[in-house]
């Protein structure tokens, strides 16, 4: 059995217009403006994660420049100011609004009502409470797509490494539910090929095995914060998007048996990575006690 290849819809987080245009030029489908600040610093304290410093004005600047890519805006988790925040984001031209860190069906219901069909909606599933109520959420009208946020979700479960959720079947269980509800979905982020604690190639194969159609291009795909030259950013996107899309095309020749073998390799690699992380943490803890 061969899997048909349909390119993943990919997102890239930036509020720099020149980088947004480069990303669009090389086939990035969505430019992600990230307005989420509430609670994020505390949840991911001490972690090497992306904490954006975007604002509403970035939408107004970047939106008119794009000719093909869409603007995806992540607002804050539901709070007393959410309705006003959503009104402004829609007025500024967001194509898709993402609700992060939700925990109840009521939060999702209020989000959908606030958007009121004026643009598309996507839910970022990143709490164990969201997993617990996902069946009820999938019965609602107005949810256009869902993305599984592995960073916060693995923290919510007290896990060591975000891809444990891929190895232990949680992502597959959720994907099967989304598929049954006919809601497009994706999960996690993708580094540039050949890099990442868990190689990007392994993760891409899992996207295709699980029927995912969306992915975030992670910071390691192009870490523009560490690159001073815009020409270098252009070169990195040109090279990495070409390699990425060519690898996607190779999925047409992968058999079901090969996908299953890759799943087993992912599980083995994740076990090894978790063991290494725990060993390092235990050694650091022991060293600190004896300073």
VEXMARZA-803101 format. One record per residue (C-alpha): x, y, z; residue in three letters. Coordinates in pm, whole numbers, padded with zeros to 5 digits, always signed. Example, Ala and Ser with C-alpha at 12.3 -4.5 7.8 and 13.67 -1.06 7.14 Angstrom:
2
+01230-00450+00780ALA+01367-00106+00714SER
//
This chain:
291
+00000+00000+00000UNK+00147+00337-00105UNK+00060+00668+00058UNK-00035+00956-00171UNK+00170+01269-00121UNK+00006+01599-00044UNK+00246+01868+00079UNK+00207+01965+00442UNK+00073+02313+00513UNK+00360+02473+00701UNK+00366+02771+00941UNK+00657+02996+01033UNK+00658+03234+01331UNK+00789+03583+01256UNK+00683+03946+01288UNK+00958+04072+01059UNK+00811+04165+00723UNK+01129+04099+00524UNK+01153+03745+00667UNK+00781+03683+00614UNK+00827+03767+00245UNK+01125+03533+00216UNK+00930+03252+00382UNK+00636+03309+00147UNK+00868+03316-00157UNK+00996+02968-00079UNK+00660+02809-00013UNK+00569+02869+00352UNK+00189+02864+00363UNK+00121+03063+00679UNK+00297+03346+00857UNK+00232+03312+01229UNK+00190+03626+01441UNK+00213+03521+01804UNK+00029+03740+02057UNK+00021+03482+02338UNK+00183+03602+02659UNK-00055+03508+02943UNK+00094+03231+03157UNK+00343+03116+02895UNK+00654+03236+03074UNK+00563+03046+03390UNK+00463+02726+03206UNK+00785+02710+03005UNK+01020+02864+03261UNK+01377+02752+03208UNK+01298+02582+02878UNK+01468+02667+02549UNK+01141+02747+02374UNK+01025+03030+02149UNK+00868+03316+02343UNK+00762+03576+02087UNK+00725+03948+02144UNK+00476+04029+01870UNK+00196+04286+01882UNK-00126+04376+01702UNK+00048+04626+01475UNK+00250+04342+01318UNK-00067+04205+01158UNK-00144+04537+00990UNK+00213+04566+00860UNK+00258+04214+00723UNK-00090+04128+00595UNK-00091+04370+00294UNK+00253+04248+00183UNK+00156+03884+00139UNK+00026+03757-00195UNK+00000+03383-00127UNK+00065+03305+00238UNK-00206+03348+00501UNK-00183+03525+00836UNK-00232+03297+01135UNK-00267+03479+01468UNK-00235+03306+01803UNK-00427+03508+02062UNK-00405+03454+02437UNK-00581+03170+02614UNK-00941+03257+02699UNK-00964+03545+02950UNK-01183+03844+03026UNK-01026+04048+02745UNK-01053+03779+02478UNK-01354+03921+02293UNK-01187+04259+02243UNK-00861+04093+02141UNK-01039+03879+01881UNK-01233+04179+01745UNK-00910+04368+01685UNK-00731+04072+01529UNK-01017+04016+01285UNK-01037+04386+01197UNK-00664+04386+01119UNK-00708+04105+00868UNK-00624+03772+01029UNK-00710+03476+00806UNK-00700+03224+01091UNK-00719+03274+01468UNK-00566+03017+01703UNK-00688+02959+02059UNK-00410+02820+02281UNK-00407+02645+02615UNK-00781+02580+02646UNK-00909+02339+02907UNK-01287+02330+02876UNK-01561+02301+02616UNK-01700+02631+02747UNK-01378+02815+02653UNK-01394+02670+02301UNK-01763+02760+02274UNK-01699+03121+02373UNK-01405+03142+02130UNK-01616+03016+01839UNK-01897+03257+01928UNK-01655+03549+01947UNK-01509+03473+01603UNK-01861+03420+01466UNK-01752+03278+01131UNK-01563+03593+01029UNK-01239+03403+00978UNK-01121+03046+01023UNK-01048+02898+01365UNK-00787+02655+01488UNK-00753+02506+01834UNK-00409+02449+01983UNK-00455+02139+02199UNK-00190+02152+02471UNK-00347+02051+02804UNK-00451+01714+02945UNK-00789+01870+03027UNK-00835+01945+02656UNK-00761+01581+02576UNK-01022+01475+02833UNK-01298+01683+02672UNK-01195+01651+02307UNK-01490+01429+02212UNK-01736+01701+02315UNK-01532+01970+02138UNK-01529+01771+01814UNK-01909+01774+01814UNK-01914+02156+01800UNK-01962+02352+01483UNK-01712+02623+01404UNK-01387+02439+01472UNK-01204+02448+01138UNK-00883+02270+01237UNK-00677+02149+01533UNK-00305+02144+01609UNK-00149+01936+01888UNK+00101+02150+02077UNK+00356+01900+02203UNK+00560+02143+02415UNK+00291+02239+02664UNK+00102+01909+02637UNK+00401+01702+02747UNK+00449+01943+03041UNK+00081+01906+03128UNK+00136+01530+03161UNK+00463+01571+03352UNK+00667+01408+03077UNK+01037+01454+03003UNK+01045+01496+02624UNK+00770+01633+02400UNK+00788+01350+02148UNK+00697+01096+02418UNK+00341+01183+02315UNK+00419+01062+01963UNK+00588+00743+02085UNK+00326+00643+02343UNK+00026+00663+02109UNK-00134+00983+02244UNK-00084+01173+01917UNK-00213+00878+01715UNK-00522+00846+01936UNK-00602+01215+01892UNK-00535+01210+01517UNK-00776+00921+01478UNK-01045+01121+01657UNK-00983+01428+01438UNK-00989+01216+01124UNK-01322+01058+01223UNK-01465+01408+01280UNK-01331+01521+00938UNK-01135+01808+01093UNK-00791+01885+00943UNK-00508+01850+01193UNK-00136+01866+01257UNK+00110+01834+01541UNK+00441+01966+01667UNK+00722+02127+01479UNK+00974+02019+01217UNK+01345+02100+01228UNK+01554+02112+00914UNK+01626+01767+00780UNK+01920+01593+00940UNK+01876+01786+01266UNK+01678+01771+01587UNK+01706+01538+01889UNK+01459+01321+01702UNK+01553+01350+01332UNK+01309+01555+01124UNK+01286+01274+00867UNK+01137+01040+01129UNK+00880+01301+01232UNK+00778+01381+00875UNK+00712+01012+00812UNK+00487+01007+01118UNK+00293+01306+00983UNK+00218+01107+00667UNK+00142+00782+00850UNK-00104+00960+01079UNK-00272+01168+00809UNK-00151+01502+00945UNK-00167+01792+00702UNK-00009+02073+00907UNK+00326+02141+01075UNK+00520+02428+01229UNK+00868+02500+01098UNK+01066+02508+01420UNK+01335+02751+01525UNK+01606+02505+01414UNK+01463+02518+01061UNK+01573+02881+01045UNK+01667+03063+01364UNK+01648+03418+01230UNK+01719+03564+01575UNK+02077+03439+01542UNK+02128+03545+01179UNK+02222+03905+01109UNK+02225+03889+00728UNK+01892+03885+00545UNK+02076+03724+00252UNK+02168+03435+00480UNK+01804+03395+00586UNK+01708+03384+00216UNK+01971+03118+00149UNK+01861+02903+00444UNK+01495+02912+00342UNK+01578+02839-00021UNK+01790+02537+00068UNK+01582+02398+00353UNK+01243+02431+00183UNK+01378+02259-00129UNK+01519+01967+00074UNK+01201+01946+00282UNK+00963+01942-00015UNK+01177+01690-00204UNK+01174+01461+00099UNK+00796+01493+00113UNK+00774+01371-00249UNK+00970+01059-00153UNK+00681+00961+00075UNK+00497+00840-00238UNK+00735+00543-00254UNK+00711+00447+00114UNK+00507+00136+00191UNK+00279+00086+00489UNK+00531-00162+00631UNK+00805+00101+00613UNK+00586+00353+00794UNK+00523+00097+01067UNK+00896+00028+01098UNK+00959+00402+01128UNK+00701+00420+01408UNK+00901+00156+01599UNK+01225+00345+01537UNK+01065+00664+01671UNK+00958+00484+01990UNK+01308+00341+02041UNK+01477+00676+01975UNK+01241+00856+02214UNK+01313+00602+02491UNK+01687+00661+02445UNK+01648+01040+02444UNK+01434+01033+02761UNK+01689+00811+02936UNK+01971+01049+02839UNK+01782+01358+02957UNK+01695+01194+03292UNK+02054+01079+03341UNK+02184+01432+03281UNK+01926+01586+03512UNK+02005+01339+03791UNK+02377+01409+03760UNK+02317+01786+03767UNK+02093+01750+04071UNK+02356+01539+04249UNK+02631+01788+04161UNK+02425+02085+04287UNK+02360+01912+04621UNK+02731+01860+04671UNK+02850+02209+04578UNK
//
